[in-house]
Amino acid sequence: MKKDIRIAVLGLGWMGQAHSRSALRIPSLFPNRGFQPILQVCADVDPVRQKSAVEDYGFARATGDWMEAATAPDVDAVWVTAPNMLHLPMIEAATKAGKAVFSEKPIGGKPEQTVQAYKLAKAAGVPTGVGYNYVWAPLVLHAKNLIASGALGEITHYRGRFLSMYGSDELGLLTWRFKLADAGYGVSSDILSHSVSMAQFLVGSISEVVGMQNTTIKERPLPTGNAGHYSRGKASDPKGIVENEDFASMLCTFENGATGTFEVSRTVVGPESQNAFEIYGTKGSLMWNLEKINELQYYELGSSLNTGYTTIYGGDRFPFHGAFVPGQANAIGFEDLVAIEDYSFMQSIAEGTRFGQSFKEAVDVVSVQQALINSWSSRTWEKVKDLSL
């Protein structure tokens, strides 16, 4: 008997749509699951999206009132996919109503908001999940298994980066993502969170950091109407000040003694979505890049004349991959990772087990972020303090 999980999605933008499609796909992708996802209610302020939620995605109903959806008695789990400034109030309402909550990162835009969300959920005793979806890539899971098996030996260095062009156009509009009150911090919240979550998932906890930040595009055209992040203004348009960082870099040490370097930017020109890691050990190394999601580079120390990196292609011999396509080197994509994380979250609810990327993992990430922010002011190394305590 499968457990019904009645879902509310708060915000039908890109990620709200992706999670809604996951709910529709999961029954055919994972027939042996222990739950049945039901799209119960979608909340969005846009009447066009409300109509789409019912007609295109199959929600039972739609509303413009997120509070109504988050606390509805016929809802079991809430997906928070609205802009950052709404994360905390939505989570507070849902947890107090006893709902399981999955929130897109960064859970608010500042570390203290993530911590508050964690404490609210802990007090309510509800299951939680956060959208660090890249850790669910089958080849990333294989990389974790390789590391755990000792194939790389002792890990000595980690290099993480997330270089993206989404803010590289100086005529890109000054949307909420560039405002401190609405988005919180910039790339340290938006994409460094992915890099840090990946590193701590694969290698372990980060203990000490030092870093720097910069805003490379100081002002942007003001938006009008319903213009979004990828809309452009004109050089003659009125402009406003960008209030958070475009670039951040970080040196770190891990608790296991390994060292690390991180670099993230939203304004570089060239890399489209280069979310990547390199992991070096005493017996080998690994490299992975989201832009080539179905390839893992593996170097195994040996005496062969043919020494060098081997390309491991994704395939159904790796975790979850076979749910989407059979065989080897048949590709999966971004929304497949969303389906994997949604399946895993709901399966944990059905089984009464802890989800591996919960609000506690989010606090672990922002604990590193807070130490980094402190180093921007102190201009020296800062210890990572567990903000959940």
N, C-alpha and C positions, 0 to 999 in steps of 0.2 A: 504494500500500500504506500503510494507516494504522498508525501506531505505537501499540501497546497501552500505556496508562498505567494501571497497577494501583494503586489508591488505598486508603490507610488514612486513616480519619477518627478523630481522638482527641477524643472528647467529642460525644455526640449531643444536646446542648442546642439552643437556637434556631439558632445559627449552624452547628452541625454538621448539623442537619437541612436548613438552607438550602443548604449546599454539596453535600450528598448529593442533594438534588432537582436541583441544577444538573447534576450528572453524569448524571442520568437524562434531563434535558431537552436537553442539548447536542447529542446526535446528530441530533435532528430540527430543532433551531434552526439549526445550522451544518453542513449536510451536506458542505460542501467543506473541512472541517477536515482536518488532517494527523494526527490521533490518534484513538484509540478509548478513552474512559474506561471503566474497569472497577472497580466497587465491590468491593474484595477483602476488607477487614476493617474492622470498626468496634470501637473500644474505649470502653467506658463502664462505670462501677461499678454502674449500675442494671440489674438483670436484666430489668426491663420494657423498658428501652431496647435492651438487647441483643437481645431477642426481636423488637422492632419493626424493628431494623436489618436483620435477615434477612427477616422476613415482609413488611414494608411498603416497605422501600427496596431490597431485593434484594441486600444484601451477601452474599458467599459464606459469610462466617462472622462471628461476634462474640465478643468476649472482655472480661473485666473487667481485663485486664492491658495497660495502654497500652504498656509496654516491649516486650511480645511483638509488638504490632501495629506499633510504630514501627520495629522492626528486622527484621521478617519478610522472608525471602529472596524471597517472591513479591509484594513491594510495591515500586513504583517511586517513588511520591510520597506524602508525608504531609501531611494538613491538620490543623493544630493549632487546635482550637476549644474547648479546655478553659478553665477559669478562669485568670486572669493568673499566679497563683503557680506554675502547672504549665508555662507556656510554655517557660521556659529549659531545664529538664531534658528535656522532650520534644524540643526542637530539638537539644539536645546529642546525645541518643541517635540521632535520625534522621539528623543530618548525619554523625556518625561511622560510621553504617551505609551512607553513600553515597546517601541518599535526597534527592530534590528536596523542598523544604519550603515550604508555604504556611502562614503563621501569621496568625490574626486579630490586629489591633492590640490593645493597644499593644506587643506582644512583651515580656512581663513587665509590671511596673508602674512601674519606675524606669529612668531613662536608662541607667544602667550595665548593666542586664540586657539591654536592646536592643543595646547596643554589644557585649556578650559574645556574643550570638546571631549578630550580623553577623560577628564574627571567627571564630567556629566554622564558619560556613557558608563563609566565604572560604577558610579553611584546607582545608576538605573539597572545595572546588571544585564545590559543588552549586548548582543553580538555586534561587532563593528568590523568594517573593512575600509581600506583606503586604496586609491587607484594608482599604485605604483605598478602599472600593468606590464612594464617591460621585463620585470623579473620572471614573468610567466612564459616568456619565449622558450619553446622547447630546447633550443640549443643553449640558452642561458641555464636552464635546469640541468642540461647535460654537463655544462661547465662546472656547476656546483657539485655534481656527482664526481667529476674528475678530481676536483680539489679535495673533496672529502675522502676519496680513495687513496690519496697520497701520491697520485700520478705526477703532480708538479713538485713534490717535495715540500720543503718549508717555503712559505710565501714570503718573498723579500720586498716586493714593490708592487703597487697598484697605481695605474694611471687611468683616470676617468675624465671624460669630456662630453659636453653636450653643446655643440656649435650649430646654431640655427639662424636662418635668414629672415624669420618672420617679422623682425623689426628693423631690417636693414635699409628700407626705403625711408628717406627723411621726410617724404610726403605722406607716409603712413599716418593715419589719424591718431590724435591724442584720445584714445578710448580709455575705458576704466583700467585696463591692464597697466597703464603708465602712471597711475595716480596712487599715491601712498594710502589715502583714506579708503580707496575702493579695492585695490589689489594687494595692499601691503607692500612688502619688498618686491623687487623686480626678479631678476633671473635667479637669485639665491632661493627664492620661494618657488618660482615657476619651473625651472629646469635643473638647477643644482639639486633639488630635492630628489629627482630621478637618479642622478649620478650617485648621490650619497646613499640612497636606499639600495641601489644596486651593489655598491661596494660593501655595505654592511651585511647584505644578504649573502654575498659570495665569500668575503674575507673575514668579517667580524667587526666588532665595535671600534669606532674611532675615538682616540683618547685625548688628542691635543692638536690644535690647528693654529695656523697663521695665514692671513690672506689679504687681498686687496680688492677694490671694486672701482668701477668707473661708469659714468654715463656719457656715451660717445655722441649721441644725438640729443642735444640739450632741449630742443623745442620741436613741436609738431603742430600741424594744422588742427584746428578745433573741429570736432565732428558736428554734423547736423543731421536731424531726423533719426532714422534707424541705422545709420552707417555702422559697419562692424570693423573688426580688427584688420581685415584685409582690404578695406576701402582706402582710397587715396584722395588727398586734397590737392590743391593747387598752390604753387609757390606764392601767389598773391593772397591766399587765405589768411585770416587772423590766426595767430598761433598761441599756444600755451606751453608752460614749462613741464618737461618730463620730471617726475618727482621720485623715481626709483632707478635702480642701477640696471644698465645694459650688459655689463660684463662683471664677472667675478672669478677670481682664481684662489686656490687654496693649497698649501702644503699641510700634510698631516702625518701623525703617527697612529698606528693601530695598536690595540691592546696586546696583540700577539707579537709586536715588535716590528712589523712591516712598516714601510714608509709609503706615502701616497702623494700624488699630485692631481689636482682637479682644475679644469678650466671650462667655463660656460659663457656663452654670449648669444644674444638675440639680434645683434647688428653686424655680425661678420658677413662678408660677401664670398660666396663659394659653397660652403657646406650647407646643404638643404636641411638635413635633420640628422646630424652626425652625433648620435648618442652612442658612445663607444667606450669600451674598456680594454686595457691591456693588463694582464696579470703575470707576474714573473716569479718563478720559484727556483729552487736549487736543482730541480730535475727537469724542468720544462716551463712552457709559457702558453698563454692563450690570448687571442684577440677576437673581439666581436664588435660589430658596428650595425646599428639599426638600419642604416641605408642598405646593408646587405644582410638582412635579418635571417636568411636561410643559410648562412655560411659562418662557420667557426674555424678560426685558424689555430692549429695546435702544433707546438714544437716539443718534441721529446728528445731529451739529451741522449746521445749515443755516439758510436764511433763509425757509423755508416758513411760511405762516400757520398750518399745522397741526402746528406743532412739538410734540413730546412723545414719551413712550415708546411704542414699538410692541411689542405682544405677539407673540412668535414661538412658535407651538405646535409641539410635537414631531411628528415624522412620519418616514416612511421615506426622506426625502431626507437625513437626518442619520445619522451613524455608528451602526451596529448596530440602530437602531430597527426597521427593516424585517424583522429576523429574528423579531420577536415579533408585530407587527401591521402590516398594509399601510395605505397612505393617510396622511392628515394629521389631526392632533388626536385620534388614537386612542391612548389612554394606555398607558404601561408603568408598572411599579412596582418596589419595592425589590428583590425577589428576581430581577428581570430584570437588575439591575445586578450582582448576585452571579453570575449566569450569564455575563454579559459578562466579568467579571474572571476567572472560572474558565476560560472558553474561551481568553481571551488568555494566561493563564499556561500552560495546557497546550499551546497552539499554539506558544508560545515554546520550550517543552521540545522539541517535535517538530521545530522548525526550527533548534534550537541557537542561538537568539538571546536577548538579555537582555530580561527582563520589565521593563516601565517602572515598576512599583511594587515594587521589591525591598527586601531588608533594608537596602541603602544608603540608599534614600529614607526608611526608618524611622529610621536614624541621623540623617539630615538633620533630621527632625522633632524627635527628642529632643535634638538639639544646641540647638535653639531653646528647648525645654522647660527644659533645664538652665540656660540663661542666664536664663530667667524665674524659675526657682526661686532662683537666685543673687540676683536683684534683690529677691525677697521679703525676704531678709536684709539686703542692702546698702542697700535703699531708694533705689537709683540705677540709671542706665543700665548695662547689661552687654553686652559684645561676645559674639556667637555664635561659639563655637569648634567646629570640625569634630571631633567626638568619634571619628570613624573613624580619625584619624591617630595 
